[in-house]
Amino acid sequence: MSAHAPASESTPPVFRLAHVVSHPIQYQAPLLRRLAKEPGLVMKTFFLTDAGAQPFHDPGFNRVVKWDVPLLDGYDHQFIARGLPLPLKFNQPARCAWRRSFAAGRFHAVWLNGYAHGPLLRAFAAAKGLGMRVLVRGESHDGLRRIEPRWRRATQRALFRHVDAFLAIGSANRDFYLARGARPDRVHLAPYSVDNDYFRDRVAAAAVKRAALLSELRLSPSLPIVLFASKLQPRKRCGDLLRAYEVIREQTPAQILIVGDGSESASLAEYARVRGLGEVRFLGFKNQSELPAYYDLCDIFVLPSDGEPWGLVVNEVMNAGKPVVVSDAVGAARDLVPHGRSGCVFPVGDVGALAAQLRLLIQQPDLRQRLGANARALVDDWSIDATVAGIRSALQHLSAA
């Protein structure tokens, strides 16, 4: 190469990206570490608060949580504020020097995780004022609200006209943007994913200890195990699972494991006690590194939530090769649970329909095995590499424009 060749011929162009998100999130850390290694990309994450990076009160679990997986290793980051509890109020943190931070970093674009929060809107405005491009990655889909005020839809349409690229987490989220006027060429699928390799490795390690865990929990190895693992709060509708099992337990016995904690923990346990549901075990909160053992142990996974933006626990358990039963209000349902392929979908709140799906899967071990194998194969395509490819596609679109 000539000594006088332009720099663009000797070095790849560098795209500088600012990433703004509320707080360190256990699901996002593997993706951020992966993006830190991406050639031609320099990214810095700005956290609005440090909740999650240290023990914090999680309002969903209704308890103090300290994650047992690394959240901050391997990527560049900065905290805008410290000590602010979750959930953040609309204008927290109140002071964010976005223009100065974006200019100092010489960023080409800002990626906002969400758009309906005061500091995120101010970051949006600051980026546009500096001539930067704006990417948005949210979780909304039209199954989250049964009735949406007209003013909200109109506000979203007005805001979305100024978004340069949308990072859709799945089909329902993509359709949400399109229904509010987003141009199709600006919507890029950057699927919600987990670290598939991590969960598969953990599940494999747990398999050799399965008998010991069955014994510890005093579970029968001959009865199928149905698992619920999530926050015990009203919108997760764990009670629907208990009521559905009541419908079928005489003809189709099973064992029900409830993993999680939250505001409904005591009332659900009392319901099971009063109704004589001795097959139900409440195991409490389990941390990230502990969950794969329960994914390995179960035969069926159930998430009956109402208004579930996605449900990354579905991704996790599919890596264990288990069939999943979800409500149609779970954002992941359309992409990860095509009915009859990797599991079953039922109308949210329909206890009878949930009971019918449970009966079917409990009674047919061959069907469970086939759906579980399909689930593991399907989630292969919902990987961190696929997410990175979607983000790359959006950045290339912005660079070309």
Rosetta blueprint (number, residue, H / E / L):
1 M L
2 S L
3 A L
4 H L
5 A L
6 P L
7 A H
8 S H
9 E H
10 S H
11 T L
12 P L
13 P L
14 V L
15 F E
16 R E
17 L E
18 A E
19 H E
20 V E
21 V E
22 S L
23 H L
24 P L
25 I L
26 Q L
27 Y L
28 Q L
29 A H
30 P H
31 L H
32 L H
33 R H
34 R H
35 L H
36 A H
37 K L
38 E L
39 P L
40 G L
41 L E
42 V E
43 M E
44 K E
45 T E
46 F E
47 F E
48 L L
49 T L
50 D L
51 A E
52 G L
53 A L
54 Q E
55 P L
56 F E
57 H E
58 D E
59 P L
60 G L
61 F L
62 N L
63 R E
64 V E
65 V E
66 K L
67 W L
68 D L
69 V L
70 P L
71 L L
72 L L
73 D L
74 G L
75 Y L
76 D L
77 H E
78 Q E
79 F E
80 I L
81 A L
82 R L
83 G L
84 L L
85 P L
86 L L
87 P L
88 L L
89 K L
90 F L
91 N L
92 Q L
93 P L
94 A L
95 R L
96 C L
97 A L
98 W H
99 R H
100 R H
101 S H
102 F H
103 A H
104 A H
105 G L
106 R L
107 F L
108 H L
109 A E
110 V E
111 W E
112 L E
113 N L
114 G L
115 Y L
116 A L
117 H L
118 G H
119 P H
120 L H
121 L H
122 R H
123 A H
124 F H
125 A H
126 A H
127 A H
128 K H
129 G H
130 L L
131 G L
132 M L
133 R E
134 V E
135 L E
136 V E
137 R L
138 G L
139 E L
140 S L
141 H L
142 D L
143 G L
144 L L
145 R L
146 R L
147 I L
148 E L
149 P L
150 R H
151 W H
152 R H
153 R H
154 A H
155 T H
156 Q H
157 R H
158 A H
159 L H
160 F H
161 R L
162 H L
163 V L
164 D L
165 A E
166 F E
167 L E
168 A E
169 I L
170 G L
171 S H
172 A H
173 N H
174 R H
175 D H
176 F H
177 Y H
178 L H
179 A H
180 R L
181 G L
182 A L
183 R L
184 P H
185 D H
186 R H
187 V E
188 H E
189 L E
190 A L
191 P L
192 Y L
193 S L
194 V L
195 D L
196 N H
197 D H
198 Y H
199 F H
200 R H
201 D H
202 R H
203 V H
204 A H
205 A H
206 A H
207 A H
208 V L
209 K L
210 R H
211 A H
212 A H
213 L H
214 L H
215 S H
216 E H
217 L L
218 R L
219 L L
220 S L
221 P L
222 S L
223 L L
224 P L
225 I E
226 V E
227 L E
228 F E
229 A E
230 S L
231 K L
232 L L
233 Q L
234 P H
235 R H
236 K H
237 R L
238 C H
239 G H
240 D H
241 L H
242 L H
243 R H
244 A H
245 Y H
246 E H
247 V H
248 I H
249 R L
250 E L
251 Q L
252 T L
253 P L
254 A L
255 Q E
256 I E
257 L E
258 I E
259 V E
260 G L
261 D L
262 G L
263 S L
264 E L
265 S H
266 A H
267 S H
268 L H
269 A H
270 E H
271 Y H
272 A H
273 R H
274 V H
275 R L
276 G L
277 L L
278 G L
279 E L
280 V E
281 R E
282 F E
283 L E
284 G E
285 F L
286 K L
287 N L
288 Q L
289 S L
290 E L
291 L H
292 P H
293 A H
294 Y H
295 Y H
296 D H
297 L H
298 C L
299 D L
300 I E
301 F E
302 V E
303 L E
304 P L
305 S L
306 D L
307 G L
308 E E
309 P L
310 W L
311 G L
312 L H
313 V H
314 V H
315 N H
316 E H
317 V H
318 M H
319 N L
320 A L
321 G L
322 K L
323 P L
324 V E
325 V E
326 V E
327 S E
328 D L
329 A L
330 V E
331 G L
332 A L
333 A H
334 R H
335 D H
336 L H
337 V L
338 P L
339 H E
340 G L
341 R L
342 S L
343 G E
344 C E
345 V E
346 F E
347 P L
348 V L
349 G L
350 D L
351 V H
352 G H
353 A H
354 L H
355 A H
356 A H
357 Q H
358 L H
359 R H
360 L H
361 L H
362 I H
363 Q H
364 Q L
365 P H
366 D H
367 L H
368 R H
369 Q H
370 R H
371 L H
372 G H
373 A H
374 N H
375 A H
376 R H
377 A H
378 L H
379 V H
380 D L
381 D L
382 W L
383 S L
384 I H
385 D H
386 A H
387 T H
388 V H
389 A H
390 G H
391 I H
392 R H
393 S H
394 A H
395 L H
396 Q H
397 H H
398 L H
399 S H
400 A H
401 A L
